[in-house]
Amino acid sequence: MLKLTKRTLLAATAALPLMATTALADGLISIIVNDPSNPYWFTEGEVARETAEELGYEANVSAHRGDTNVESNLVDAAITNGAEAIILDPANADGSVGVVRRATEAGIPVFLVNAEINESGIAVAQLVSNNAQGAALGAVHWQSLVGDEANYVEFFGNPADNNAATRSNGYETVISQYPGLVEVAEEVANWDRTQGFNRMQSIIQANSDIDAVISGNDEMALGAIAALQEAGMADDVIVGGFDGSPDAVEAVEAGEMAYTVLQPVAVFSREAVIQADYYIQNGEPMVEEEKQLFDCLLITPENVDNYTGPFTLSQ
């Protein structure tokens, strides 16, 4: 499995002209994301669209919002419209396998971003954050702030997304080394801020003895923070997030969130389109490895000023 280094990431985002194939490129690239109301997925779609247009393609962005039936219809539309390639953030690790296979069998190369499917050899590439590395990075920092003894809550993302389990397992690997860190609640909040708020309210009502929260993404963490603020507990509870969203970065700046782990979505969304263009022009993958991991970065009050744009941290 290819592990892309910081140097590789910086090279991928450098403001350099794209390959000379631009003059030859034309046709449609269909970009299908999850839910653009979430700034993470919005950025994913916009970066992919801008890169495709920069390369000379027509591009459209649509959203399945986690619904595999909608996803299926959108993939069928891309096939009908004769897309040159599909950039897809899959709705479900198992449930999206069929649509990827259908597009591939129709002769349309598929490049997955952000989330994997549970089958290899169908998509040309699967470009994702190194979630295990990012979870460990966040958990180590979280523990350094929380200490060796604390009661904590974990917020878990969408169970149909492998990223949720990978991050949770990464947290557990670190936290389990400290017997004094006691999980008083683990709640599924499906990556959603409102659900994070509601679940945190219920937890507080059942057990107000909470020292810290560790969350699978920023939206759930921001919801938890709002509930803690409403209960007058925010100053006493350490909250860590995951994504590096603009709202989370503002919360870090304001001292409301202790840190967030930035996923380089702006990097791998751009890279997916560049690889799609290479495949269209050459008929073979640009990168040999199908599954490609992009390392995450930690955002804290100490380096938050280096956040120069949505999901972009200058080094």
HELIX and SHEET records of a PDB file:
HELIX    1   1 LYS A    6  THR A   13  1                                   8    
HELIX    2   2 ALA A   20  LEU A   24  5                                   5    
HELIX    3   3 PRO A   39  GLU A   54  1                                  16    
HELIX    4   4 THR A   68  THR A   80  1                                  13    
HELIX    5   5 VAL A   97  GLU A  105  1                                   9    
HELIX    6   6 ASN A  131  VAL A  146  1                                  16    
HELIX    7   7 ASN A  162  ILE A  175  1                                  14    
HELIX    8   8 ARG A  193  ALA A  206  1                                  14    
HELIX    9   9 ASP A  218  GLU A  230  1                                  13    
HELIX   10  10 ALA A  234  ASP A  236  5                                   3    
HELIX   11  11 PRO A  246  GLU A  253  1                                   8    
HELIX   12  12 VAL A  265  ASN A  282  1                                  18    
HELIX   13  13 VAL A  304  ASN A  306  5                                   3    
SHEET    1   A 7 LEU A   2  LEU A   4  0                                        
SHEET    2   A 7 LYS A 291  PHE A 294  1                                        
SHEET    3   A 7 ALA A 125  SER A 129  1                                        
SHEET    4   A 7 VAL A 110  VAL A 113  1                                        
SHEET    5   A 7 ALA A  85  LEU A  88  1                                        
SHEET    6   A 7 LEU A  28  VAL A  33  1                                        
SHEET    7   A 7 GLU A  58  ALA A  63  1                                        
SHEET    1   B 6 LEU A 181  VAL A 188  0                                        
SHEET    2   B 6 ALA A 150  PHE A 156  1                                        
SHEET    3   B 6 ALA A 212  SER A 215  1                                        
SHEET    4   B 6 ILE A 238  ASP A 243  1                                        
SHEET    5   B 6 TYR A 259  LEU A 262  1                                        
SHEET    6   B 6 LEU A 297  ILE A 299 -1                                        
SHEET    1   C 2 TYR A 307  GLY A 309  0                                        
SHEET    2   C 2 THR A 312  LEU A 313 -1                                        
END                                                                             
